[in-house]
Amino acid sequence: MSTREGFDKDISIVISLYNEVESLDELVGWITSVMLREGYAYEIIMVDDGSTDGSWDRISALAREDKAIRGISFRRNYGKSAALYCGFKAAVGRVVITMDADLQDSPDEIPEMYRMITEDGYDIVSGWKQHRKDNRLTKNIPSKIYNAAARKITGIRLHDMNCGLKAYRNEVVKNIEVYGEMHRFIPYLAKNAGFSRITEKKVHHQKRKYGKSKFGVSRFVNGFLDLLSIWFLCTFGKNPMHFFGLTGILMFLTGGIIAVWLIVSKLIHQSNGLDFRPVTDQPLFYLALVAVLIGVQLFLSGFIGELVSRNSSERNHYNIKDTI
């Protein structure tokens, strides 16, 4: 199979790993057999995220034996997002595949995912581990809750947003920036960059063969917080005044109207000789003042956000699909 559209390779396989030395030989052998069977021109980019178990030494040895293997080593553990960012930057394949190094993702799924990108025209094909081999209490149930929230917030109908096995059109990974812990939401980042043809494929999920998972239940809590962050940034990042300004004005007006109403009510009762309660004795008056102050602060926050946004180097960065 020859490469097309000017790409050096058909497939770039990006693998982020941390302390997975036991599985590397078997993983590379499995991937290589699939690639040779299908006749792909390929590369394997292994990003060692600061491993301390000898993973980098093994990657170096594998790279000396096979020129299709490339390696990137971090001096310390930066996280999966950083590893994927560097892997994406180095990838030269027409289709970029991401997968984990723990042998739970099957390389046999790659040919069909490649076909869905190149022939069906999808921008992203996300794996769906419909039948997970993980602990039901600590992994399966939290994952279902998390993915339900992700579908609701992002509007992307994926059953398994966080699946490590995904296929991307090369143009996608070159036009998004993965940072922090945003690797969980690459489909959402891609959607906001204009790549909306996103689908999923049921994939075979295997039990972990070596070692233990590097992620605990806390990742679902952190993932939900990250999801809210990325939703806010993608929705209001370019126009912070639309959120802070509108919210601030609403709170300011609400507090102001309540305060004025209390003062006018007191004056009317006083002028008519009726019993009245001093405005400053009413808790509602102080709540109104708090609302006014918070409204002013929110409005000023939006104004400062606009100043920062207007001076950003990315303010006129647009993804251009084509020119004639």
C-alpha positions as CSV (number, residue, x, y, z in Angstrom):
1,M,0.0,0.0,0.0
2,S,1.5,3.4,-1.0
3,T,0.9,6.6,0.8
4,R,-1.3,9.3,-0.7
5,E,-2.0,13.0,-0.5
6,G,1.7,13.8,0.2
7,F,2.0,12.1,3.6
8,D,5.2,10.2,4.4
9,K,3.2,7.4,6.0
10,D,-0.2,5.9,5.9
11,I,-0.4,5.6,9.7
12,S,1.2,7.1,12.7
13,I,0.6,5.2,15.9
14,V,1.1,7.4,19.0
15,I,1.5,5.6,22.3
16,S,1.8,7.4,25.6
17,L,3.2,5.3,28.3
18,Y,4.3,5.4,31.9
19,N,6.1,2.4,33.6
20,E,4.8,-0.2,31.1
21,V,8.1,-2.0,30.3
22,E,6.6,-5.5,30.6
23,S,4.2,-4.9,27.8
24,L,6.3,-3.1,25.2
25,D,7.7,-6.1,23.3
26,E,4.4,-7.8,23.0
27,L,2.7,-4.6,22.0
28,V,5.2,-3.7,19.3
29,G,5.1,-7.2,17.9
30,W,1.3,-7.2,17.7
31,I,1.2,-3.8,16.0
32,T,4.0,-4.7,13.6
33,S,2.2,-7.9,12.5
34,V,-1.0,-6.0,11.8
35,M,0.8,-3.3,9.9
36,L,2.8,-5.8,7.7
37,R,-0.3,-7.9,7.1
38,E,-2.2,-4.9,5.8
39,G,0.7,-3.5,3.9
40,Y,0.7,-0.1,5.5
41,A,3.6,2.4,5.5
42,Y,3.7,3.2,9.2
43,E,5.5,4.6,12.2
44,I,5.2,3.9,15.9
45,I,5.8,7.0,18.1
46,M,6.3,5.9,21.7
47,V,6.3,8.8,24.2
48,D,7.8,7.8,27.6
49,D,6.2,10.1,30.2
50,G,9.0,10.0,32.7
51,S,9.0,6.3,33.4
52,T,11.2,4.9,36.2
53,D,11.0,1.2,35.4
54,G,13.4,1.0,32.4
55,S,10.7,1.7,29.7
56,W,12.9,4.1,27.9
57,D,15.8,1.7,27.7
58,R,13.5,-0.9,26.2
59,I,12.1,1.7,23.7
60,S,15.6,2.6,22.6
61,A,16.5,-1.0,22.0
62,L,13.3,-1.6,20.0
63,A,14.0,1.5,17.9
64,R,17.5,0.2,17.1
65,E,15.9,-3.1,15.9
66,D,13.1,-1.5,13.9
67,K,13.4,1.8,12.0
68,A,9.6,2.3,12.1
69,I,9.8,2.9,15.8
70,R,10.5,6.4,17.1
71,G,10.7,7.5,20.7
72,I,10.3,10.6,22.8
73,S,11.4,10.7,26.5
74,F,10.3,13.2,29.1
75,R,12.6,14.0,32.0
76,R,9.7,13.7,34.4
77,N,6.1,12.8,34.4
78,Y,4.1,15.5,32.7
79,G,0.8,13.6,32.0
80,K,-0.9,12.1,29.0
81,S,-1.9,15.3,27.4
82,A,1.7,16.5,27.1
83,A,2.7,13.1,25.7
84,L,0.0,13.2,23.1
85,Y,0.8,16.8,22.2
86,C,4.4,15.9,21.4
87,G,3.4,12.7,19.6
88,F,0.9,14.6,17.4
89,K,3.5,17.2,16.6
90,A,5.9,14.5,15.4
91,A,3.3,12.4,13.5
92,V,3.6,12.4,9.7
93,G,1.0,9.7,8.9
94,R,-2.2,10.4,6.9
95,V,-4.1,8.9,9.8
96,V,-3.0,9.2,13.4
97,I,-3.9,6.4,15.8
98,T,-3.7,6.8,19.6
99,M,-3.6,3.8,21.9
100,D,-2.5,2.8,25.4
101,A,0.6,0.7,26.1
102,D,-1.1,-1.7,28.6
103,L,-2.3,-4.2,25.9
104,Q,-6.0,-3.4,26.7
105,D,-6.4,-1.8,23.3
106,S,-6.3,-4.2,20.3
107,P,-4.2,-3.2,17.2
108,D,-6.5,-5.5,15.2
109,E,-9.0,-2.6,15.3
110,I,-6.7,-0.2,13.4
111,P,-7.4,-1.3,9.8
112,E,-11.1,-0.7,10.1
113,M,-10.6,2.6,11.9
114,Y,-8.2,3.6,9.1
115,R,-10.8,2.7,6.5
116,M,-13.5,4.8,8.2
117,I,-11.2,7.8,8.1
118,T,-9.9,7.4,4.6
119,E,-12.9,6.0,2.8
120,D,-15.9,7.1,4.9
121,G,-14.6,10.6,5.3
122,Y,-14.7,10.9,9.1
123,D,-12.4,13.3,11.0
124,I,-12.3,11.2,14.2
125,V,-13.2,7.6,14.9
126,S,-13.4,7.0,18.7
127,G,-13.3,3.5,20.2
128,W,-16.2,2.3,22.3
129,K,-15.3,-0.3,24.9
130,Q,-18.9,-1.6,25.1
131,H,-17.8,-4.6,27.2
132,R,-15.2,-3.4,29.6
133,K,-12.9,-5.7,31.4
134,D,-12.3,-3.4,34.4
135,N,-13.7,-3.4,37.9
136,R,-17.4,-2.6,37.6
137,L,-17.5,-0.5,40.8
138,T,-14.4,1.6,40.4
139,K,-14.3,1.9,36.6
140,N,-17.5,0.9,34.8
141,I,-20.1,2.8,36.8
142,P,-18.2,6.1,37.2
143,S,-17.3,5.9,33.5
144,K,-21.0,5.6,32.5
145,I,-21.9,8.6,34.7
146,Y,-19.0,10.7,33.4
147,N,-19.7,9.9,29.7
148,A,-23.4,10.7,30.1
149,A,-22.4,14.2,31.5
150,A,-19.9,14.6,28.7
151,R,-22.5,13.8,26.0
152,K,-24.9,16.3,27.6
153,I,-22.3,19.2,27.8
154,T,-20.4,18.7,24.6
155,G,-23.3,17.6,22.3
156,I,-21.1,14.8,20.9
157,R,-22.9,11.4,21.0
158,L,-20.0,9.2,22.0
159,H,-20.5,6.3,24.5
160,D,-16.8,6.4,25.6
161,M,-15.3,9.8,25.3
162,N,-12.2,8.7,27.3
163,C,-11.3,5.6,25.3
164,G,-7.6,5.7,24.5
165,L,-8.0,4.0,21.1
166,K,-8.9,6.6,18.5
167,A,-8.2,7.4,14.9
168,Y,-7.7,11.0,13.6
169,R,-7.3,12.6,10.3
170,N,-3.8,14.1,10.3
171,E,-5.2,17.6,9.8
172,V,-7.2,17.3,13.1
173,V,-4.2,16.7,15.4
174,K,-2.3,19.5,13.7
175,N,-5.0,22.0,14.4
176,I,-5.8,21.4,18.0
177,E,-3.7,22.0,21.2
178,V,-3.8,19.4,23.9
179,Y,-2.7,20.6,27.3
180,G,-3.4,20.0,31.0
181,E,-5.7,17.0,31.2
182,M,-7.6,17.8,28.0
183,H,-6.7,14.6,26.3
184,R,-10.0,13.3,27.5
185,F,-11.9,15.8,25.4
186,I,-10.0,15.8,22.1
187,P,-13.2,15.1,20.2
188,Y,-14.7,18.3,21.7
189,L,-11.6,20.3,21.0
190,A,-11.7,19.0,17.4
191,K,-15.4,19.9,17.1
192,N,-14.7,23.5,18.2
193,A,-11.9,23.6,15.7
194,G,-14.4,22.8,12.9
195,F,-13.9,19.0,12.6
196,S,-17.4,17.8,13.1
197,R,-17.5,14.4,11.4
198,I,-17.0,12.3,14.5
199,T,-18.2,8.8,15.0
200,E,-17.4,5.7,17.1
201,K,-16.6,2.1,16.6
202,K,-17.1,-0.8,19.0
203,V,-13.7,-2.1,20.0
204,H,-12.5,-5.2,21.8
205,H,-11.3,-4.4,25.3
206,Q,-8.9,-6.8,27.2
207,K,-7.9,-7.2,30.8
208,R,-4.7,-5.6,31.9
209,K,-2.0,-8.2,31.5
210,Y,0.9,-6.5,33.4
211,G,1.2,-4.1,36.3
212,K,-1.7,-2.0,37.5
213,S,-3.7,1.0,36.2
214,K,-2.1,4.4,36.8
215,F,-5.5,6.1,37.1
216,G,-7.8,6.0,40.1
217,V,-11.4,6.9,40.8
218,S,-10.3,10.6,41.3
219,R,-9.7,10.9,37.6
220,F,-13.5,11.0,37.1
221,V,-13.9,13.9,39.5
222,N,-11.0,15.7,37.9
223,G,-12.4,14.8,34.5
224,F,-15.8,16.4,35.2
225,L,-14.1,19.6,36.5
226,D,-11.9,19.7,33.3
227,L,-15.1,19.1,31.2
228,L,-16.7,22.2,32.8
229,S,-13.5,24.2,32.2
230,I,-13.2,23.3,28.6
231,W,-16.9,23.9,28.0
232,F,-16.5,27.4,29.4
233,L,-13.3,28.1,27.5
234,C,-14.7,26.9,24.2
235,T,-18.0,28.8,24.7
236,F,-16.8,32.1,26.2
237,G,-13.0,32.0,25.8
238,K,-13.1,34.5,22.9
239,N,-15.9,36.7,24.3
240,P,-15.7,36.6,28.2
241,M,-17.9,39.6,28.4
242,H,-20.8,37.6,27.0
243,F,-20.8,35.6,30.2
244,F,-19.4,37.8,32.9
245,G,-20.9,41.0,31.6
246,L,-24.4,39.6,31.1
247,T,-24.3,37.8,34.5
248,G,-23.0,41.0,36.2
249,I,-25.6,43.2,34.7
250,L,-28.4,40.8,35.7
251,M,-27.2,40.7,39.3
252,F,-26.6,44.4,39.4
253,L,-30.1,45.2,38.2
254,T,-31.7,42.6,40.5
255,G,-30.0,44.0,43.5
256,G,-30.6,47.6,42.5
257,I,-34.3,47.0,41.8
258,I,-34.8,45.3,45.2
259,A,-32.9,48.1,47.1
260,V,-35.0,50.8,45.3
261,W,-38.2,48.9,46.0
262,L,-37.4,48.7,49.7
263,I,-36.6,52.4,49.9
264,V,-39.7,53.5,48.0
265,S,-41.9,51.2,50.0
266,K,-40.5,52.7,53.2
267,L,-41.1,56.3,52.0
268,I,-44.7,55.5,50.9
269,H,-45.5,54.0,54.3
270,Q,-43.8,56.9,56.1
271,S,-45.6,59.6,54.1
272,N,-49.0,57.9,54.7
273,G,-48.4,57.6,58.5
274,L,-48.3,53.9,58.3
275,D,-46.0,51.6,60.3
276,F,-42.8,51.0,58.5
277,R,-39.6,49.1,59.1
278,P,-36.3,50.9,58.5
279,V,-34.6,49.8,55.4
280,T,-31.3,49.1,57.2
281,D,-33.2,46.7,59.5
282,Q,-34.2,44.4,56.7
283,P,-31.8,41.5,55.7
284,L,-33.2,41.7,52.1
285,F,-31.6,45.2,51.8
286,Y,-28.1,43.8,52.5
287,L,-28.6,40.9,50.2
288,A,-29.5,43.4,47.5
289,L,-26.3,45.3,48.2
290,V,-24.3,42.1,47.9
291,A,-25.9,41.4,44.6
292,V,-25.0,44.9,43.3
293,L,-21.4,44.5,44.4
294,I,-21.0,41.0,42.9
295,G,-22.6,42.3,39.7
296,V,-20.0,45.1,39.5
297,Q,-17.2,42.7,40.1
298,L,-18.5,40.2,37.4
299,F,-18.8,43.0,34.9
300,L,-15.3,44.2,35.6
301,S,-14.0,40.7,35.3
302,G,-15.6,40.4,31.9
303,F,-14.0,43.7,30.9
304,I,-10.6,42.6,32.0
305,G,-11.1,39.3,30.2
306,E,-11.9,41.1,27.0
307,L,-8.7,43.2,27.3
308,V,-6.7,40.0,27.8
309,S,-8.5,38.3,24.9
310,R,-7.9,41.2,22.5
311,N,-4.2,41.2,23.2
312,S,-3.8,37.4,22.8
313,S,-1.6,36.2,20.0
314,E,-4.4,33.7,19.1
315,R,-7.1,36.3,18.6
316,N,-6.9,36.0,14.8
317,H,-6.1,32.4,14.5
318,Y,-8.5,30.6,12.3
319,N,-8.6,27.1,10.8
320,I,-8.8,27.6,7.0
321,K,-10.2,24.5,5.2
322,D,-9.3,25.5,1.7
323,T,-8.5,28.3,-0.7
324,I,-8.8,28.8,-4.4
